Amino acid sequence: MRLAVILFNLGGPDSPEAVEPFLRNLFRDPAILSLPGPLRKPLAWLIARRRAPVAREIYAKIGGRSPILEETEAQARALEAALSGQEVRVFVAMRCWHPFSDETAAEVARWQPDLIVLLPLYPQFSTTTSGSSLKDWQRAARAAGITAHQSAICCYPELPGFIEALAALTRETMAKAKPGTSYRLLLSAHGLPKRVIDRGDPYQWQIEKTVAALVERLGVTDWSICYQSRVGPLEWIGPATDAEIRRAGAEGKGVVVVPIAFVSEHSETLVELDMEYAHLAREAGVHDYQRVPTAGVRQEFISGLAGLVLESAAAADKARLCPATFPCCGFTRN
């Protein structure tokens, strides 16, 4: 049986010239900017044009481009190796930059798999990330004439391999602690507007499930969930990561930041966490600032993903994770 696995991620600009079109694609997504199409497109162009200069400055700090495609391709190759007992190919599909779902669907159609497993690289489901990617893929797959059976993995916030990878990386980082310094673990996730959560999106609830599993594994008591990357005038879920860094500084703490919703390095980790928040920590009087790497191609994480793929390929029954109070749960949508 030919098995195709599709890894989904956001994507990122591969040159300074790609920054503005990347932003246009991001804000044209109805899951991001919930306006009627005739209004959304011109507004997306306006927002992208205004934000492009600042975004280009951000990417200039890491070589003028995002490393997310190379990071995701490395995960794809590692997952292929972990599934080596199968006739399998792992493909990458990005939501906002190349390779788009249409490009990947055409490649998958040429390969003619018998079964397709859809695997978002977002451990916690949100309509704005996994939901948007899966919906766009179904459109592209229909257009490409793909008829093979498809099975979607909506989320895995408590996947043992994911938690084990984060725990191991956190312990390795905490081993660099300064003697005599009291540290607070800041478990930082990408934020969302509060109105998205109020509509029944399970993202924040699933973030809390990831955190509960991780802090139990680590046995730490001084920790805080926080959210980064806030943009725009809307009210966002909190507390904000920058506010938690300032609070830790005021209390004479060191800080260890764990990116719990990102599984690959990109601008939010390499610039926002490593540069901007590290600078903020120094200004705020934080005694020491450390950042835990993302799961990447850690063996524990890749093995966990391989197990998910095999379960999905075997059509194993899956129990819904989210309570019924979350109508936007990815389990029901897929």
C-alpha positions in Angstrom: 0.0 0.0 0.0 1.3 3.4 -1.0 1.0 5.8 1.9 1.3 9.6 1.5 1.7 11.8 4.6 1.0 15.5 4.2 2.7 17.8 6.8 1.0 21.1 7.1 2.6 24.3 8.3 2.2 28.1 7.9 5.1 28.7 5.6 7.3 31.8 5.5 8.9 34.2 3.0 12.0 32.9 1.3 13.3 36.3 0.4 12.8 40.0 1.3 10.6 40.4 -1.8 8.3 37.6 -0.7 7.5 39.2 2.6 4.6 41.4 1.4 2.9 38.7 -0.7 3.3 36.3 2.2 1.5 38.7 4.4 -1.2 39.2 1.8 -1.8 35.4 1.7 -2.0 35.4 5.5 -4.6 38.1 5.8 -6.6 36.9 2.9 -7.3 33.7 4.8 -10.9 33.9 6.0 -9.9 32.0 9.2 -7.6 35.0 10.0 -9.6 37.9 8.7 -13.3 37.0 9.0 -14.8 39.5 6.5 -16.7 38.9 3.3 -14.4 38.2 0.3 -15.0 41.6 -1.5 -13.9 43.4 1.7 -11.2 41.0 2.9 -9.0 41.0 -0.2 -8.4 44.8 -0.4 -8.0 45.0 3.4 -5.4 42.2 3.3 -3.5 44.1 0.7 -3.6 47.3 2.8 -2.5 45.5 6.0 0.3 43.6 4.2 1.6 46.8 2.6 1.7 48.6 6.0 3.3 45.7 7.9 5.8 44.6 5.2 8.6 47.1 6.2 8.6 46.0 9.8 8.3 42.4 8.8 11.3 42.7 6.4 13.3 44.1 9.3 12.4 41.1 11.4 13.4 38.6 8.7 16.6 40.6 8.0 17.8 39.6 11.5 17.7 35.9 10.5 19.2 36.3 7.0 16.3 37.9 5.2 14.1 34.8 5.0 12.2 32.2 7.1 13.9 28.9 7.8 10.5 27.2 8.3 10.5 25.3 5.0 13.9 23.7 5.6 12.9 22.9 9.1 9.7 21.2 7.9 11.4 19.4 5.1 13.9 18.0 7.7 10.9 16.8 9.8 9.4 15.2 6.7 12.6 13.3 5.9 12.9 12.2 9.6 9.3 11.0 9.6 9.9 9.0 6.3 12.9 7.3 8.0 10.7 6.5 11.1 8.1 4.9 8.8 10.7 3.0 6.7 8.8 -0.2 7.0 6.1 1.3 4.8 6.0 2.4 1.1 5.6 6.0 2.2 6.4 9.5 1.0 6.0 12.5 3.2 5.0 15.8 1.5 5.0 19.3 2.8 2.1 21.8 2.2 2.3 25.4 3.4 -0.7 27.7 3.9 0.8 31.1 3.1 3.9 30.5 1.0 5.4 27.8 -1.3 4.8 25.0 -1.6 1.1 25.7 -1.4 -1.5 23.0 -1.1 -2.2 23.1 -4.9 1.5 22.5 -5.7 1.7 19.6 -3.2 -1.7 18.1 -4.3 -0.5 18.0 -7.9 2.7 16.1 -6.8 0.7 13.7 -4.6 -1.7 13.0 -7.5 1.2 12.1 -9.7 2.5 9.6 -7.1 -0.9 8.0 -6.9 -1.0 6.9 -3.2 -3.6 4.4 -1.9 -4.0 6.2 1.4 -3.3 9.8 2.6 -2.8 10.9 6.2 -3.1 14.6 6.8 -0.8 15.7 9.7 -0.8 19.4 10.7 2.4 20.4 12.5 0.3 22.2 15.1 0.0 20.1 18.2 -3.0 22.1 19.5 -5.9 22.5 17.1 -7.2 26.0 16.1 -9.5 27.0 13.3 -6.9 29.6 12.4 -4.1 27.0 11.8 -4.9 23.3 11.4 -8.5 24.0 10.5 -7.5 26.5 7.8 -4.8 24.2 6.4 -7.0 21.1 6.2 -9.9 23.0 4.6 -7.5 24.4 1.9 -6.0 21.0 1.3 -9.5 19.5 0.6 -10.1 22.1 -2.0 -6.7 21.5 -3.6 -7.1 17.7 -3.5 -10.5 17.9 -5.3 -9.0 20.2 -7.9 -6.1 17.7 -8.4 -8.5 14.8 -8.8 -7.2 12.9 -5.8 -9.6 10.1 -5.0 -7.5 8.1 -2.4 -9.0 7.7 1.0 -7.8 10.5 3.4 -7.5 10.5 7.1 -6.9 13.7 9.1 -5.1 14.0 12.5 -6.7 17.1 14.0 -4.5 17.5 17.1 -2.1 15.9 19.6 -1.6 18.3 22.6 -0.7 15.4 25.0 1.2 13.2 22.6 3.8 11.4 24.8 6.5 11.8 22.2 5.9 15.5 22.0 5.8 15.9 25.8 8.9 13.8 26.2 10.8 15.9 23.6 9.8 19.1 25.3 10.7 17.7 28.7 14.2 16.6 27.6 14.9 19.9 25.9 13.7 21.8 28.9 15.9 19.8 31.2 18.9 20.3 28.9 18.3 24.1 29.0 17.8 24.2 32.7 21.1 22.4 33.2 22.7 25.8 32.1 21.0 27.6 35.0 23.1 30.0 37.0 23.8 28.7 40.5 21.7 30.4 43.2 19.1 31.8 40.7 15.4 31.0 41.2 13.8 30.3 37.8 10.3 30.5 36.5 9.2 28.4 33.6 7.3 30.5 31.0 5.3 28.2 28.7 4.8 30.5 25.7 2.3 29.9 22.9 1.2 31.9 19.9 -1.7 34.1 21.0 -5.2 34.4 19.4 -7.9 37.1 19.6 -10.2 36.4 22.4 -13.2 36.4 20.1 -11.8 33.3 18.3 -11.8 31.4 21.6 -15.3 32.8 22.5 -16.7 31.2 19.3 -15.7 27.8 20.5 -12.1 27.3 19.3 -10.4 24.7 21.6 -6.9 26.1 21.2 -6.5 27.6 24.6 -8.0 24.6 26.3 -5.5 22.3 24.4 -2.6 24.6 25.3 -3.5 24.0 28.9 -3.6 20.3 28.4 0.0 20.4 26.9 1.2 22.5 29.8 -0.4 20.2 32.4 1.3 17.2 30.9 4.7 18.9 30.6 4.9 20.4 34.1 3.8 17.1 35.6 6.6 15.3 33.7 9.1 18.0 34.8 7.9 18.2 38.4 8.2 22.0 38.4 6.0 24.3 40.6 7.0 27.8 39.5 5.5 28.2 36.0 3.1 30.3 34.0 1.3 29.9 30.7 1.6 33.0 28.5 0.9 34.1 24.9 3.1 35.9 22.4 2.9 37.6 19.0 -0.1 39.8 19.7 -0.9 42.2 16.8 -3.8 44.6 16.1 -6.3 46.3 18.3 -8.4 43.3 19.3 -8.4 41.8 22.8 -6.1 38.8 22.9 -6.0 35.9 25.3 -3.4 36.3 28.0 -1.4 36.8 30.0 1.1 38.1 27.5 4.6 36.7 27.5 6.3 40.1 27.7 4.2 40.9 30.8 5.2 37.7 32.4 8.9 38.4 31.7 8.5 41.8 33.4 6.7 40.2 36.4 9.5 37.6 36.7 12.1 40.5 36.7 10.2 42.4 39.3 10.2 39.3 41.5 13.9 38.7 41.1 13.5 35.5 39.0 15.4 33.9 36.2 13.3 32.8 33.2 13.2 29.7 31.1 10.9 30.1 28.1 9.4 27.0 26.5 7.7 27.4 23.1 4.9 24.9 23.6 2.9 25.5 20.4 5.8 25.7 17.9 7.6 22.6 16.7 10.1 24.3 14.4 12.2 27.4 14.5 11.0 30.5 12.7 10.7 34.3 13.3 8.6 33.9 16.5 11.3 31.9 18.2 14.5 33.2 16.6 13.6 36.9 16.7 10.7 37.4 19.1 11.9 35.0 21.8 15.7 35.0 21.3 16.2 38.7 20.5 13.3 40.9 21.5 12.3 39.1 24.6 15.9 38.5 25.7 16.5 42.2 25.4 13.3 42.9 27.4 14.4 40.5 30.1 17.7 42.4 30.5 15.8 45.7 30.8 13.3 44.1 33.2 16.0 42.9 35.6 15.5 39.2 34.9 18.5 37.5 36.5 19.0 35.0 33.6 17.0 34.3 30.4 17.1 30.9 28.7 15.0 29.7 25.8 14.2 26.0 25.2 14.6 24.8 21.5 11.5 23.6 19.6 10.9 19.8 19.2 12.2 19.9 15.6 13.6 16.4 14.6 14.0 15.1 18.2 13.7 11.4 18.1 10.9 11.3 20.7 8.8 13.8 18.7 9.3 12.1 15.3 8.5 8.7 16.8 5.4 10.1 18.3 4.3 11.5 15.0 5.1 8.1 13.3 2.8 6.4 15.8 0.0 8.8 15.0 0.4 8.2 11.3 0.2 4.4 11.7 -2.8 4.6 13.9 -4.6 6.9 11.4 -3.6 4.7 8.5 -5.0 1.7 10.3 -8.3 3.5 10.6 -8.1 3.2 14.4 -11.1 4.6 16.2 -10.3 8.0 17.7 -12.0 9.4 20.8 -12.9 13.1 20.7 -10.5 15.0 23.0 -12.3 18.3 23.4 -15.4 18.7 25.5 -18.7 19.3 23.6 -18.6 22.9 24.8 -16.1 23.5 21.9 -18.1 23.5 18.7 -15.1 24.3 16.6 -13.2 21.1 17.7 -11.1 19.7 14.8 -12.4 16.2 15.5 -15.9 17.1 14.5 -14.8 19.2 11.6 -12.7 16.5 10.0 
